[in-house]
């Protein structure tokens, strides 16, 4: 469980995770090179597995 915008959520979406843990917006993410986007997606998958 995580708190997002004062709400309890079961699981963070990728962009919620990106914003909370990496301090990055959706727009910033989309401006990154493809390989960096893939790295963040892999990190998110690892984060989900650890929950």
N, C-alpha and C positions, 0 to 999 in steps of 0.2 A: 504494500500500500504506500502510496505517495500522496502528498498534498500539492495540488496545482490550482492556483487561483482560489485558494481557500476551500477547495473541494477535495475529498478523498477519492483517489482513482485507483483502480485495481492494477492497472499496468500503464506505464507511460508510453505514449506514442513516440515514434522516432524524433519528431520535431520538438516535442516537449522535453525529451531527454537531452537533445542537442542544446536547447535553450537553457536548461537548468544546470547541466554538468559541463557543457563546453562554452556557455555564454555566447552562442551563435544563433543568428536568426535564419529563417528559411531562405531569405534573399541572399544572405552572405554564403550560406551553404551552396546554393545553386551557382554562385560565382567561382567556387573552388574548382581546381582541375579534377578531372574524373577519378584519378587514382586516390586523391585525398577524400573524395566523397565515398569511395569504396571502403577506405580505411575507417571512416566514421561509422559506416553501416556495419562493419565487422565488430567494431567496439560496442555498438548498440546490441548486437546479437549476444556478445559475451555478457554484457550487463543483464540482459534478460535471463540468461542461463543461471546467473548467480542469484537471482531473486528467489 
